[in-house]
Amino acid sequence: MVEQKRIRAVFLALTIAAFAPACQAQNTTDWLANTYGTLAGHVGNTARAMWVAPEGVIYTASMWDEYEGGVAIYQNGRAAGSIGTHGEFQGSAITGNAASIFAALQYSSAYGSGAVGRYNRTTRTRDLLIQVSALSNQPRVDVVTGLATAGSLLYASDFFGNRVRVFTTDGVWKRDINVASPGALALDGAGNVWVAQKKTGTIVEFSPTGALLNTIQMPVDSQPSALYSDASTGQLMVGDEGPDMNIKRYKLSGTPTLAGTFGIQGGYLDTTTGIKGQVGAKRFTRVTGIGKDTAGNLYVLNNPWGGSWDLGRDGGTDIHAYGAAGNLQWTLQSLNFEGVAAPDPATDGALFYGGTSIHAGTAGGTFVANTVDPFAYPSDPRVNFNDRARDEHFGQLASMGGNRILVVSSQNPDTFYFFHFNAANGYIAIPDATLPGTAFNTTAPVRNGFCIDSKGGVWAGLDRTGYIYHYPLTRFDASGKPAWGAGIPVRIPASIQPLTRIIYLADSDTMILGQGIVGSTDWTSIGTRIEVYHGWGAGNTTAPNPVINLANAGAKSIAAAGNHLFVGYWFGGSGPARPNIDAFNLTTGNLDATLINTSSSTVDASSALDSMYGVRAYLRSTGEYVVTKNNVKGSSITVYRWTP
């Protein structure tokens, strides 16, 4: 009888298992690219200007952060709240005094561009609007490029007006100082105003009444991007956005002369103290803010390279805090507003390559490198504002032997950019080709799916052709630059039209095709039908097995590795967001698991996906899947780790 009960129990357990839903708790949840993983504590996106209060409270300005006020507040290495709404500020300039914060405002239909808002530091509300520039019709251009206060006066750089305007802190205009293309501002103890002219590499000094006193001509190619008058040393600190990538210190008594520098010359591009592209304690990227507190601590804001025409999606936020002796105390870092990084097969998933950055580690991870070199490659689409795409912060990666190919795209792209790496350039991604473009002999946009496979082959559904084109990788030259053969067309199966996603797993000769929304003109979204073709390269281009029918609408991004397909969602029709990732078996078509947030107290993973390629996946040699997801809310990357 006992044995019979055991048999029945085993049978019952097997029966329950057969009908049980996919497991939802076998994964772990982590994050990368932000110092803190929660929404309340996360570092805000893309700070482009900074002011430091005497007591060490940091205020940064950003043009776009959908889940943080545009002015973020930090103290002692922690978030301390924010001011305003996410789209309220331009991000180009900020300053303050004991009572108020003054920040350049983003274009508004109510007051145009070129305005400055005054905000009460206690209530964090705006109590005054000051119209600085007459150029009020520039929605995506920095019009106010510098702000500074002294006593009861506010100084503002009107870039297109070629003047520095002087107001009282209550907004009453006092006078103008004529100066060409003014940028960052600083006021010294004598009330003199220092004005950076980035284009000419000069800094000019004016008396309180506007008389020209001195001109600092910086070294060739220097671009003064941030100023701070240090009363404790009697020096002017100048952030150099040019190739030196450091902070220069000029003594202010008498004729200004260079007294020294802070930071490694060449910054993150230096090859004597690190790998080219590697960031570090004094390996600065683009210095856009400098400040000190009364304790002598120095704060440096970097805005890592990589941006777009809307100025809200630059390389991210990177604040360094140094003690009075110049030693690094802490950093605050965040991802660009929207992007994802792909696990690197060459390191078995230890490194993660994004559109402009490389990350590693766990629990926020380490910001390893900025992969943009704007001086060697000024036409790099990641810094070329005239490029057709909105931004390029979504990375896809293929690693073959000692060669890597990085493919970068925007949020909902029909254009893809190709880069390679080599030993001489370290972590710098070298621009190679564009699809569409001459390297692929096509001008047709990619509207029916894209993939780069593990062997470097490119698969693209070219708009209005009715075909999937395969461009096989043919070689790497001596510098590591890839080349591809002519496109080989295969007709898109009728059963999957309109086609919207392509994934090809070269190791198993498996093609995965995602159908769009039938009858819709939205080519960026995924419907509910996904077809899996085993043996595609061997000739099976018409008989999918299995066919995966998604139970949930709103799929937005898919990725595959090993024997699993990972699906991320936007909104299911008019329903709520679906932040989790579904894992489907490529052999059976079954939903094997749903990857959920298992660490909600330390990791926010609540973002839905509003990007076509916002999920990446890799199967490690240990059998563990690593799945990354763009986290818009937290300006970070969610990382799921799952072993079936």
N, C-alpha and C positions, 0 to 999 in steps of 0.2 A: 504493500500500500504506500509506504514511504517513497519507494522508487517511482511508483506511478505518479505521485504528487510532484516529484522532481521533474519527471519528463513533461508533465503538463505545464509546470512553471517555465521550463525552458522554451516549450512551444509557444506559450503565451508571450514570453519576452521577445521571441523572434517575430511573432505576429505584430506586436506593438511597434517594434523597430521598423518593420516593413511599411507601416502606414504612418509612422511618425514624420512630422515636418522636418525640413532641413535644419541641421544644428545651427544655433545662433550664438554660441558662446565658446567656440573652440579657438577663436583668434585672440590675439592681443592687439591693443591699440596704442599708437605712439604718434609723435609729431616731429616735424623738422622745420627749419628755416624761421623759427620765431623763438625768442628767449623763453617765452611763457606760452603754455598750451591752452589756457582758459580764455574765454572771451573777456572776462573782467580784467584779467591781468596781461593780456597780449599786448605786444608792441605794435603801435599803429603803423599804417602803411605809408611808404614813400615820403618821408619827411624831407623837405627841401630847404628849410630855413629853421633857425634855432635862436632863442634868447634864453639866457640863464639869469635867474634872479640872484641877488646877493646871498640869500640863504641856501642856494643850491637847488632850487626848484627849476626844472627844465621845461620850456615850452617849445614845441615844434609845430610847424605849419605844413599841412599836406593838402593837395588839391582834391584827393578822392580816397575816402575810406568809408565803405558803406556801413560798417558796424562800429565806427568810432567817430567822435567829433573831429573836425578838421584840424583843430589845435589840440594836440595830445600833451598831457602833463606827466612828468616823471620826477621822482626824487629817490635818492639812495638806491638806484638800480631797479626801481619798481614803478609800475603804472600808478598814477594818482588821479585819474579822471581825464576829462576832456572838456573842450569848449566848442559850442556851435554844432552845426550839422555837417554831415560828411562831404557835401558839395559846396560848402559856403565859402571856402578860402581858395586863393590862388596858389598858395604854398611858396610864393617867391620871396616873401619878406615878412619878418616879425620882429617886434621889439616890445619893451615894457618898462614900467616903473613900479613904484611901491603900490600903486592903486590900480593900474590898468595894464592891459595887453593891447597892442596895436598890431593889426595884421592885414595884409593885402587881401582883398576880397576877389572871389571869382566873378566872372561876368554874370550879370543879372539883367533880366528884361526891365527890372524896376529902376536900376541906376547905371546899367552898362558896365564897362570895365574901368579900371584905373581908380577904384575907390579903396579906402582903408576903413576898417571898422575898429572902434574902441570898445573893449570888453572889461567889465569890472572883474578883478581877480577874485573877489570874494563870492559874488553872486554868479559869476561866469556867464553873464548876459551882456548883450551889446547895448550900449547906451548912447552911441554917437556914430554917425557915418560922415567921413570926410572925403570929398571928391578931389583927388589929387591931379589927375590927368584930364586934359581935354579930349584925348583919344579914348572914346568910350565905347567903341564898336569892335573890340578885339576879344572874341570869346576864348581863344586858345593861345594867347600870347602873354608873356610876363610884361605888364605895363609898369607896375610899381616894382622896382627891382632892389630897393634898399630902404630900410627904416632905422631910425635911431632917436633916442630921447636924451635930453639933458635939462634938468630943472623943469621949467614950465614949457619947454619947446619940443616940438616933434619935427624931425627932418625926414623927407621922403624923396626918393629918386624917381623922377618922372622920365623914364628911359626915352620914350619917343618925343617928349617935349624938350629933351636936351637941357634939363635943369634939375636942380635940387630945390624942392619947395620947403619953406619953413613955415610951420603953423604953431600956434599955441597947442598945448595938449587938449584944449577945449575946442580945437578946430578952427580957430581964427587965423586967417592967412596973414603972415608978416612980411615976407619977401621971397624972392627967388634968387638962386645962384646959378648962373649959366655955366654948364659943363656938358661936354659932348658924351652921349651914351653912358649916363651914370649908372652904377650898380650898387654893390654893397657899401654901407656907410659905417663910420665909427666917429665918436666924439671924444676928444681927449680932455684932460683936466683943465685946460685953459679955455675950453669952449670952442676950440677949432674943430672943423669938420673935415674928415678924410673920406675921399670918394674914390672907389675902385672903378677903373675903366677896363673891363675885361678884354675887349677886342684889341686894345693897344698895349696891354700889359703895363699900365701906368696907374699910379695912385696920386691924386692931387689933394693938396691941403688948402683950405680956405679959412680965413679968420671968421669970427662970429658975424662980422658985417658983410662978409662975402668977398673979401680981398684975397687974391691968389697969393699964397705964401711959399709953397714948395711943391715939387713934383718928384715922385719916386719913379724912376724907370727900372722896371724889373728885368731880369735876364730874358734873353730871346725866347720866344714861345711861351713865356709865363702868362697865366690868365688868373688875375686876382678875383677870387670867387667869394671870399668871406673876410671880414675885418673885425678886429677886436683891439681896443685900446686898453692896454694893461697898465693901470695906474701904479701897481706894486713894483713894476720894473721900469716904468717910463718907456715902454716899447709898444710898437704897433705890430700886432700879429696878423699875418696875411696868409690865408689859405690859397695855395697855388693849384689851380685846376689844370695847369699845363703839364708837360711831361715830367717835371720834378715831383709832382704829387706830394708836396710836403707843406709845412707851415714855415714861413720866413718871418724873422723878427727884426724890425728896424728900430733903432734908437731914435727918440723923438726930440731930444735936446739938440739945438743947433741944426745943422744940415742933416737930414735923415740919412743914416747909413746902415747897411746890413750888419746886424750884431750876431746873428746865428740862425740856426734852423731847428725845427722840431719835427721829427719823423725822418724816415729813411728816404734819401733822395731817389726818386723813381717810384716810390711807394710800392704798390702791389705789382708793378712791372719790373722792379729791380731783380737782377739775377745773381747778385753777390751775397745776399742774405737769405734767399729763398728761391722758390720756383716762380718763374714768370707767371703772373696772374694770382699768385697766392696772397691772401690778405693776412693781416696779423696786427700785433699790438701797435706798431708804428708804420705799418705798410698800408698807408692810406689809399683810398680810391679817390673819389671826387669830394673834396672837402667843401661843404656848403654852410657850415656854421662853426663858430668858435665862441667860447664863453668861459668865464671863471666865476667862482664864488669867493666869499670873503675868507674862507679857510684856505684858499690857494689852490683848490682843486681845479683842474683844467678839463673842459668838456669839448669834444670834437665830434661834429656831425658829418658823417660821410653819406653820400647818396650814390651808391654803386652804379657803375655805368650800365646803360640799357634803358631806352625810353621810347616814347612815341609822341605823335603830334598832340595828344591831349594832355600831356605833362603830368597826368595822374598815375602813370604806370611805369615810372622809372625803376631803377634797380632795387629799391627797397629802402629800409632805414637801418643805419649802422652808427650808433652812438658809442663813443669811447670815453671813459672817465679815468683821469689820471690824478694821482696824488701830487702834493706839492713838490716831491722829488722827481716827478715825471714817470713814475711807474704805473702801469695799467692796473686799475682797481676792478673795473667791471665793464661789460658791454651790454648794449640793448640792440637787438637785431630783429629784423622782420623780412619776410618775403615781399616781393612786389605784390600789388593788389590781387592779381589773378595769374596763376601759373602753376606748373607742376614739374617735378623732376623725375627722371627715369632711373631705376636701379642700373648700375653698370655691370654687365656680365664679366668684364675683365677683372673686377675685384669681387666677384661673386656677391654683388649687391651691397658692398660696403660703402661705395660712393654713389651719389645721386646727381645726375646732370640735369639742370634746368635750362631754360632758354638763355640765361645770362650768368648763372651761378652754379657752383658745385657745393654740395653739402655732404656731411657724414655724421655718423653717431646716432644717439638716441636722446629722448627727453629734450627736444629742441635742437639737439645736434650741434655741429660745428659748421660755421660758414667757412668753407675751405678756400674758394677762389671766385673771382670775378673774371669771366672768360672773354670779356670785351677789351680790345686794345684800340681805342678811338684814334690814336696817333698813327699807328702803323696801317690801320684799315679804316680811314674816315668814311668810306662808303658802306661800311658794314650796315646792313639793314636794321640792325638792332639799335643803332644810334642815328640813322638817317631819317629825319623827320619827314622827308618827302617820299618815303617809301609808301607803297599802296596799302600795306596792312596796318591795323590799328596798334598792335604791339606784338612783340615776339618773345613770350615768356613761357611757352609750353615746349618742353624738350622731349625728343625721342632719340634713342641711342642704339647704335649697332656697334659691336666690338668684335673684330676679327683679328686674332693673333695680337700683334702690337699696334694695330690700327683701330681708331675709333672714328665713326661718322656721327655727328650730331645734326639732327634735323630740328629746326625751330619753326614754330608757327604761332599764330595769334589765337584769340579766343574761339572764333568760328571761322576758320580760314578756308580760302580756296587757293592759297599760295604757300609754298613751303621753301625754306632756306636751308642749304646744306653747308656744313663746316667740317674741317678735319683738324687734327692735332699732330704735333711732332715734338721731338725732344728739344729743339732749339727754342720753341715758343711755349713750352711748358703747358700750363693750363689754358692758354689763349686759344680760342676757337677761330680758325682761319677761314674766312668766307670763300666758298667754292662755286656754288651754283644755285639756281632758282628754278622751281617748277611751279608754273610754266616758265620756260626760258630756253635759251639756245642750247644748253647742255643736254636738254631732253627734246629739242627740236619741236617744240609745240608752244602755241600761244593760248591754248584752251585752259581755262581755269579748272581746278580740281574740285568738282562738285559731287562726285559719286564715290568718295572714299579714298583713303591714302594709307599706305603702310611702308615702312622700311623693315625688311626681315633680318634675321640674325646673320645672314650671309651678305648683307649690304644691298640686296636687291630692292628695287623700288617698284611699288604697285600703285597705280593711280587710275581712278575712274574719271576720265576727262569729260568735261561737260558737253552734252549733246552729241557724243560720238556713239554711244551705245556699247562701248567696249571698256574692258579693263586692260590697261597697258602694263606689261612687265618690262622693266628696264634692268637687265642683269648687270651686276657689278663686274667689270672686266679687269680692273687693275688698280693698284695704287702706284703713283710715281715715287721717285726717291724722296720727295718731301712729305709723302703721306697723302697727297691729294688723290681723291678717288675719281674714277671715270666709269661711265656706264655705256652699255651697248644700246642699239636702237630698240625702240619699244616694240614688244611682241603683243599683238592684240588678241584678246579672247572675248567673244561676245558675252555680254552680261546675261545670265539666265533669266528668262522671262518671268519665272516664278518669284524672283526677288526684286523686280523693278517696282518702284524707283529705288535704285541702289544708293545707299548713303554711307556705308562703312565697309572697309576692307581690312582683314587681318590675315596675313599668311605666315604660318609656322613652318619655316624651311626644314627644320630637323625632322618633322613628321609628315611633311608634304600635306599639310592640312590648310584648307582655305575656309575662312569664316566670312560670310557676307551678311550685312545688316540691311534690312529693308527700311526705306523711309516711310513717311506717312502718305498713304495712297490718297491721291486727289488734292494734296496740299502743295503749295509752292515753297514751303519751308524745307529747303534741302539740308538744313543743319541738324534736324531732329531725327530720331530713330522711332520706328513704329514698334510692332510687337513680334515681328517674324525675323528670325536669324537662321540662316542655313549653314550647315557644316559639311564640307566636301573633303573626304579623305581620299588622297591620291590625286589631287588636282594637277600637279605637275606630270603625273603619269597618264593623264588624259581624262580623268573623271571631272568634267565641268558641267554636267547636266543632272547628276543624281545625288542630291544632298541626303546625308544620313549621319546624324539625326537632323531634324528640324526643331529648333527651339522656339516655342511660342511663349513669349513673356506674359506672365499673368498681370503684370503691373505696367500701366502706360507711363510715358514720360521718360523713357530711357534716353540718355544724352551722350554717354561716353562708354565705350567698351574697350577692353584689352584682354589679351590671352597669353598664357604661358603654360608649358607642360600639357596637361590634359584638362585645363579648365578655362572657361570664359568668365570674365568679370564684368558686371554691368553696373554702371552708376546712373542715377536718375536725377532729373530736374523735378518738375511737378507732375503728378498724375492727373491730367485734365485740370479740373478746378479744385482738386483735392490738395492735401498738405504735401510738403516736401518729403522726399524719401531719401534720407541721408545715408542709408546703409548700402553696402555693395553685395549684390547677389553673385554667387559662384556656381556656374553650371558645368556639368560634366560633358566633355566633348565626345565621349563615346556613347553615353546613354541619353544625353540631352536633359537629364534630371537636374533639378536644383539641389546641389549637394550641401550648400551652406549659405547663410547670410552673414556677412561680416558686419558686426555691430560695434558700437563703442563700449568697450569693457573697462574703460578708465575715465569715466565722466567727471570725476573730481579733479583730474589734472589735465585732461585732454578734451578739447571741444572738437567734435566730429559732426556737428549738426548741419553743416553746409550741404545744400543740394548743389547739383552740378549745372552750370550754365556755360559749359565749354565742350566742344566736340571731342577734344583729345585730353580731357582732364583726368583720366585714369591711366596708369601705367602698371604693368605687372611683370614679375620675374620669378622663376623657380630656381631657388638656390641648390647647390650641390647637396645640402643636408636634407632636401625634401620639403623645405619650408618655402611657401609662397610669400613674396613681398609685394604688396599692392599699395601704390601711392595714389592719393586723391587730392585735387586742388581744394583747399579750404578758403573760400572767399571771406567768410566771416572773420576768421582768425589770422588772416594774412600769413598763412602757413601751409604746410603740406601734411595731410593726415597719412599715417603709415599703418597699414594692417599687416600683421604677420600671422600666417595660418598654415598649419600642417595637417592635412586631411587624415 
